[in-house]
């Protein structure tokens, strides 16, 4: 089992719709969780970080964390064509032998159709 | 300039040659990472470092060597480049518990 798993997609949604991206992780001691966006040929850039159970909202983006289910999600409301990118889920290993390590999922490719 | 920079941005080398990719950060972040990104594989960790002189293997370390004599620098060396090491390489840094910041990437082609 991979440490961080995401559906590779592609996920296609119409403009204005809600895009839902999901991520599961295997290490229960993980404490920090991140969503990155990566445009083709560019570096990953941070969209959201979340550390506590529940929802965290920032503009059109909402991150959701459920540590009991080891599940992180990202909702993008009012999706725009400019949101078309690959979204990477990352999990921080902040305790134990791999302290400080950051593990990424393979990413979900999102396509927003005008 | 503040931030994290990689050099070179593009590199073509021949099979069997030694290649070093450079990474420099100005934040004094404790942790630094090298990832490679290939189609269908996402970001795979090659090596990471928790501090100067402390490094550890990631998922795909074979054929790579790292060092970290200073906090701000984390070079990655391919001792004898192979075609399978053709990839985009990203360096990143973070403090404990925080997000990671990425360099611009190095596109390496081994011919």
Interface residues (C-beta under 8 A of the other chain):
Chain A: X8 X31 X32 X34 X42 X43 X44 X45 X46 X49 X51 X88 X90 X92 X94 X98 X99 X100 X101 X102 X103 X104 X105 X106 X107
Chain B: X30 X31 X33 X35 X40 X41 X42 X43 X45 X48 X50 X56 X58 X90 X92 X94 X96 X97 X98 X99 X100 X101 X102 X103 X104 X105
